[in-house]
Each structure stands twice: as C-alpha cells, then as structure tokens.
C-alpha cells in the first residue's frame, strides 16, 4: 500500500534529484538546487514500505496561494493514481484549507489534475512571468 508522508526525514534526496534532473522541466538540475527548493517548500513523498516511489511539493504561504511543483512518480509505479493522490493530498489537507488559489503547470497530465478541480486560468491575460536566460532558452527549445 502506498503511503503519503510529509516528513522531510523520510525523503530520499538522491532519488528525488535523479528524477528531477531527468525531467522535462528541470533537466540537469543540480542536487544543491533540488535541496534548496525542498527546504523552501512543503514536500510530500509517496512510499511503498521504505522505498520512495513519488514526490511533489508545494510552494506556499499556507494561507492564500500554493504552487504545486515537481510532481513525479517512479516509472514502475505510474498509472496507479499516485500522482493524483500526491496533488490531492495538498488540495484536501487541512493545512491547505481555505487557500484561494492553487496553481501548477503540466505538459501532459491535464486530465489528472482536472479531476481535482484544476483548470486553465480564467484570466490568462493577467498572468506574467520572469524567466532566467537559462529557463527561457530551455522553454524555447522544448517541443
């Protein structure tokens, strides 16, 4: 049975780094940057016994806004709803109750997140971003 746990001590940082360094959104990310990102957010792991099989984190003030990021499920465990459970944990957890806006970005899992109430921005014309030169180059090069 898959257990979700936000105990930082259980996180397998080497495994998380490997997953994120191989992802389409943060290819080649350094371990130090992954550790810094986790330190500044609310991380959540998915575990099968003592093995970590999934990860997600929320960057949040725990009051008005949460950005869900780095949702990852080990390839051997995909298709069983773990990703939806990870994001759903944030959506339904009492520590996140009353948050006015949760956001995330995905290239390929829209249906997973729509089932949890996520949708395209109602006012996309109001959203702006500022990218580092490296992030802008990566996004321009992506299909």
C-alpha positions in Angstrom: 0.0 0.0 0.0 1.3 3.5 -0.9 1.7 5.8 2.0 1.9 9.6 1.6 4.1 11.4 4.2 5.4 15.0 4.5 8.1 14.0 7.0 11.2 15.6 5.5 13.4 13.0 7.2 11.9 10.2 5.0 12.7 11.9 1.7 15.3 10.1 -0.5 17.1 13.2 -1.8 19.3 11.3 -4.1 16.3 9.6 -5.8 14.4 12.9 -6.0 17.4 14.6 -7.5 17.7 11.8 -10.1 14.0 12.1 -11.0 14.1 15.9 -11.4 17.4 16.0 -13.2 15.9 13.7 -15.8 12.5 15.6 -16.1 11.5 17.8 -19.0 11.0 20.8 -16.7 14.4 20.8 -14.9 16.9 18.7 -16.9 20.3 18.6 -15.4 19.3 20.5 -12.2 21.9 20.3 -9.5 21.4 18.4 -6.3 22.2 21.6 -4.3 19.3 23.4 -6.1 16.9 20.5 -5.5 17.8 20.5 -1.8 17.3 24.3 -1.7 13.9 24.0 -3.4 12.8 21.4 -1.0 14.0 23.4 2.0 11.9 26.3 0.9 8.7 24.4 0.3 6.3 21.8 1.7 7.5 18.5 0.3 5.5 15.3 0.2 6.7 11.8 -0.5 4.9 8.6 -1.7 6.3 5.5 -0.2 5.9 1.7 -0.7 7.3 0.4 2.5 10.7 2.2 2.9 11.1 2.9 -0.8 10.2 6.3 -2.1 8.1 6.0 -5.3 6.8 9.5 -5.8 7.3 13.1 -4.9 5.6 16.5 -5.0 6.0 19.8 -3.3 4.0 23.0 -2.7 5.5 26.4 -2.6 3.0 28.2 -0.3 2.2 30.7 2.3 -0.3 28.2 3.7 -2.9 31.0 3.6 -3.7 32.4 0.2 -1.6 30.7 -2.5 0.1 27.4 -3.3 2.1 26.4 -6.3 2.3 22.6 -6.8 5.5 21.6 -8.4 7.8 18.7 -9.2 5.1 16.0 -9.2 6.9 12.8 -10.0 6.1 9.1 -9.9 8.7 6.4 -10.5 8.1 4.8 -13.9 7.5 1.4 -12.3 4.6 2.8 -10.3 2.9 5.0 -12.9 -0.7 4.5 -13.9 -2.0 3.7 -10.4 -3.2 7.1 -9.3 -0.2 8.1 -7.2 0.3 11.4 -8.9 -3.3 12.3 -8.4 -3.1 11.3 -4.8 0.0 13.4 -4.2 -1.7 16.5 -5.6 -5.0 15.6 -4.0 -3.2 15.5 -0.6 -2.4 19.2 -0.9 -5.9 20.0 -2.2 -7.7 18.2 0.6 -5.2 18.5 3.6 -6.4 20.7 6.5 -3.2 22.7 6.5 -4.2 23.9 3.0 -7.8 24.6 3.7 -9.1 28.0 2.6 -6.2 28.7 0.1 -7.8 30.9 -2.5 -5.5 29.8 -5.4 -3.6 26.7 -6.2 -1.7 26.5 -9.4 0.5 24.1 -11.3 2.0 23.7 -14.8 1.9 20.5 -16.8 2.7 19.4 -20.3 0.9 16.1 -20.3 -1.3 15.4 -17.3 -4.2 17.8 -17.7 -6.8 15.1 -17.1 -5.1 14.0 -13.9 -5.4 17.5 -12.4 -8.7 18.4 -13.9 -10.2 15.6 -11.9 -9.0 17.5 -8.8 -10.6 20.8 -9.9 -7.7 22.4 -11.7 -8.5 24.3 -15.0 -6.9 26.7 -17.4 -6.5 30.2 -15.9 -9.8 32.2 -16.0 -7.8 35.4 -16.7 -4.6 34.3 -18.6 -4.1 37.8 -19.8 -3.2 38.8 -16.2 -0.5 36.2 -15.7 3.1 37.2 -16.2 6.4 35.5 -15.6 10.0 36.5 -15.4 12.5 33.8 -16.6 16.2 33.4 -16.2 18.0 33.3 -19.5 18.6 29.5 -19.0 14.9 28.8 -18.3 13.8 30.9 -21.3 16.3 29.0 -23.6 15.1 25.7 -22.3 11.4 26.6 -22.9 12.1 27.9 -26.3 13.9 24.7 -27.3 11.2 22.4 -25.9 8.7 20.9 -28.3 
